Amino acid sequence: MRIAVAADELVGVAELVVDELRKRGHEPVLHGALNPEERADWAWASEKAARAVAEGQADQGIVCCWTGTGASIAANKVAGIRAALCADAETARGARRWNDANVLALSLRLTSAPLLTEILDGWFTSDPSDDPADQANITHVDEIA
């Protein structure tokens, strides 16, 4: 799977995310501080990753900044993106299952290496729900202007 990855600085688990994705057989597409040819600021980097997902250049995305909040806000501004800020594996599972989240947002400050592994496990082992009520919620979110 192609995963667009953005970070606004090379601290915390920023580079570990890329390594972990490669270990899992994914192809990271690098943005922000992870790509020396791009602007590193969180708003620009997260937008780049989110647009890659929205335009089909990547299957999913992971965006990171100090708290993860700014990265998730910027990603969610892109039409078709449902970014979820996840601080644990259960939240990541729920974001994929009930929200059909296609971009994972992470805090570079709070996410440790072991926690990153757990969050990615939760994210990648969960599929979107086929329950009609869950699907109706996702459709409604997409319609909110």
C-alpha positions, -999 to +999 in steps of 0.1 A: +000+000+000+012+035-008+011+057+023+016+095+021+036+105+053+042+140+065+060+155+094+069+191+102+101+182+119+124+152+123+118+146+160+101+119+180+088+091+158+088+110+125+115+089+108+104+057+127+070+059+111+087+056+077+109+027+088+079+009+104+058+013+072+086-001+051+090-031+075+053-038+071+057-038+033+042-004+026+056+022+002+059+056+021+056+088+000+074+114+019+063+150+026+074+180+047+105+176+067+108+140+054+113+154+019+141+180+016+124+194-015+092+204+003+082+230+028+083+214+063+056+235+081+028+214+094+000+230+074+018+226+041+032+192+048-001+178+060-020+193+031+005+176+006-001+142+022-038+146+024-040+157-013-020+127-023-047+105-006-076+125-020-062+124-056-054+087-055-016+090-054-016+073-021-040+048-005-038+063+030-019+090+049-001+096+081+005+132+092+025+142+122+033+174+141+042+182+177+007+177+191-009+161+160-038+186+162-026+210+136-017+182+112-052+167+116-069+200+111-049+208+079-055+173+065-093+175+072-095+207+051-089+186+020-122+173+005-125+135+009-102+133+038-112+119+072-081+124+094-082+110+129-058+120+157-050+088+175-030+084+207-037+047+212-044+015+193-081+014+203-087+049+190-069+039+157-091+008+154-123+028+160-112+055+135-108+030+108-139+010+117-166+036+125-152+067+107-135+051+077-106+074+085-081+075+056-054+097+073-039+089+107-026+119+127+000+114+153+017+136+180+054+136+177+055+147+214+034+119+229+039+089+206+066+066+218+081+038+196+062+010+213+030+030+212+035+037+175+037+000+168+005-006+186-013+023+169-002+011+135-013-024+144-047-011+153-049+011+122-039-016+097-059-045+111-092-027+111-115-023+081-144+002+077-177-011+091-204-022+066-231-014+091-257+008+074-258+033+104-220+036+103-221+041+065-248+068+069-227+087+093-197+086+070-218+098+041-233+126+061-199+138+072-188+139+035-219+160+028-213+186+056-201+219+040 
